[in-house]
């Protein structure tokens, strides 16, 4: 039976959100949490962007070290040969790519302004797939941007051409959140049946249906005989109204009525990591988790009404579909109200050693402490916020990787 795989795009689509962003260390931590959670792949950045190259190479090195395994790390580029060549020149050990090009009449006429026709779209895409495969790509996803406003016949033609040239997946992009669960089910089932390759669902929430559309699309792919790949972001962060939320998608697949009996996640997904990754992403992006966010919102397990409170005290299943423990929630959170020593770009070695000692990290000598502190200072300069415990531990464990993440080389 085909399965559903999670392909998270927080480090690509999430960081494209207007007015938001992540440091390279924060992006790396997202990858670490995704790996611990059992997510299949992270679309971890842009291998054609100069400022991303050291971060991408550092994360690929972490994968080789076994720190980021079995998580796949995939880059996003435009479906043109020049981008493929640039990606492999800047990040030679790239192995997984998604190649993107617009397919709708709206985009062809309104974005390309008549410079491209439908035949050009397919030609450029297939040439890019050929180039990626020849340069060593192990897996290739081909993205139809604005697929939900593209004629189905052309999408089938586009997908068949991608398959013929060796692509592994077709990404159906509901770029403007235009679909609904009924239309996306029919479209993706038709693509699965007529193209005969796994289908990704990339859904936006402009109409508030990103999670529902993702689940319906996955059902369509599996009913059409193909694996489904759902694109998610942590806390639903993404362009405009956001993308399909990672935790909500997992909950919908595993908890919704009658779904999981037939439509199951591939691999082993650890929902107990949900609370940890959601809190970190909220802190790193500087965006509070909405109180009504499924699973991780402040009110997700809060009960005030007398009937509800009485019912949940008698048996939590009266008013809760799943337990808070399943998401890794339940431990008390402590806030320092007295003396507090923080790390920052101007920290000294005494205060820093005190902080690291509290998380049971010691240094062989003062020189080692100073070397790690210097990296922590740079990390604070980049993020402009105190580092969380996991970031401090990462720097202490992998100082050479951290050095690469914190090194930016502008054009001269």
Residue, then its C-alpha position, 0 to 999 in steps of 0.5 A: x500500500x502506498x504511504x504518506x511521507x512528510x517533506x518539511x519546507x520550513x527552511x525554504x518556504x517558511x523563511x521566505x515569509x515576509x518580515x521573518x527569517x532564521x539564522x543559519x544556526x536556527x535553520x540547522x536546529x530545525x533540521x535536527x528537530x525534524x530528524x529527531x521527529x522522523x520527518x522524511x525530508x527537509x527542504x533545507x535551503x537554496x543551493x544557488x544562494x551564496x549566503x546559503x552555501x556554507x550552511x548547506x555544506x555544514x548540514x550535509x557534513x552533519x548528515x555524513x557524521x550521522x547527526x542528520x540521519x535518516x533525514x534527507x536534505x533537499x535543495x530548491x532551485x528554479x527548473x533551469x539548467x543554469x540553476x542546476x549547474x550553479x547548485x552543483x558548483x556551489x554545493x558539490x555534494x548536493x544529492x536531492x533537489x526540487x526543480x520549480x517552474x510555473x505552469x499556469x496560463x496566469x503565470x505564463x502570461x502574467x509572470x513570463x509576459x509572453x517570453x515563454x509558451x507551454x512547450x518552453x516550460x516543458x523543454x526547460x524543465x526536462x533539460x534541468x532534470x537531465x542536467x541534475x541527473x547527469x551531475x549526480x542528483x539521487x532524487x529529483x522532484x519537479x514542481x508545477x508552480x500554480x498547479x491548482x490554476x493549471x489545466x489538468x491536461x497540461x499537468x499530465x503532459x508536464x508530469x509525463x515529460x518529467x517522469x520520462x526524463x527521470x524525475x522521481x516525484x511531481x509536486x502539485x503546488x497550490x501556490x495561492x491556496x486556491x484549491x479545496x479538499x474536493x478539487x485537489x483530491x480529484x486533480x491529484x488522483x488523476x495525476x497519480x493515475x495518468x502520470x504514474x509517479x508519486x505526487x507531492x502536495x504543497x498547500x498554502x492557507x490563503x483560504x484556510x484549507x492548507x491542512x485539509x487540502x494536504x490530507x485530501x491530496x494525499x488520499x487522492x495520490x494513494x487512491x491513484x496508486x502512488x505514494x504521497x508527499x505532504x509539504x509542511x512547515x513548523x507552526x504553519x509559518x509560510x508566505x502570506x497566510x502560511x503553509x500546512x502546519x507540520x503537527x496538524x498534518x500529523x494529527x490529521x493523518x493519525x487521529x482523524x476519523x477512519x483515515x489512518x486505517x488505510x492512509x498511513x505515514x511512511x517511516x516512524x514519526x515521533x509525535x512526542x517531539x512536537x512540543x519541542x520543535x513548535x516552541x523553538x520555531x516560535x522563539x526563533x521566528x519571533x512569532x507566538x504560537x496561536x492559542x488555538x493551534x492544534x496540539x501545541x496551542x496554549x488552549x489545546x488542552x484547556x477546559x473552563x466550561x463546567x460541563x467540559x471540565x467535569x467531563x475531562x476530569x472523569x475521562x480525558x477522552x470525553x473532550x480530548x481526541x489525544x493526550x497532551x503527553x503524546x505531543x511531549x507536553x506536560x513538564x512544568x516550565x520555569x521562568x527565572x525571577x531572580x538573578x539571571x546570567x545570560x549569554x550574548x555578544x558581549x558575554x565574558x568567560x566567567x558568566x559563560x562557564x557558569x551558564x554552561x555548567x548549569x547544563x552540565x557542560x564543562x571545559x578542559x581549560x580556559x582556552x577551550x571555554x574562550x573558543x566556544x564562547x567566541x562562537x556563541x558570541x557570533x551566534x548571538x550577533x547573527x540571531x540577535x537573541x539569547x541562544x536556547x540550551x539546545x543551541x549552546x549544546x550544539x556549538x559545544x559539541x560541534x564547534x567546527x560545524x558551528x564555525x561554518x554556519x557562522x561564517x558569511x563571505x560577502x562578495x568583494 
